[in-house]
């Protein structure tokens, strides 16, 4: 699986009135699916030391660094 920034979560689907149903799907927070602005914010953050290399590689791939 692709490297993740945060743990995966369950997102419950809502009906047309906005109420939650019993149906849900997984939401994965991978590096590739995160916006460039958010990745830049994570890259400059001191809290993401463990993921800094993965973030840097993705930003270089997008020509954002």
C-alpha positions, 0 to 999 in steps of 0.5 A: 500500500502507498505510504500514508500521512494519517491513519485511515478512517471510516466515512459514513454515507449520508442520505439526501436529507443529510442524515448518516446511514449505516453504509460507510467506506474507508478514507485513506490519507495517502501522500499521492492523494493529498494536495500540494499546499497541504504537503508543503505545510506538512513538509515545513512542520516539525511534527512530520519528521518521520514522513519528511522523506516521503513528502519530499519525494512526492513534492519533487515528483510534482515539481513543487520544491 
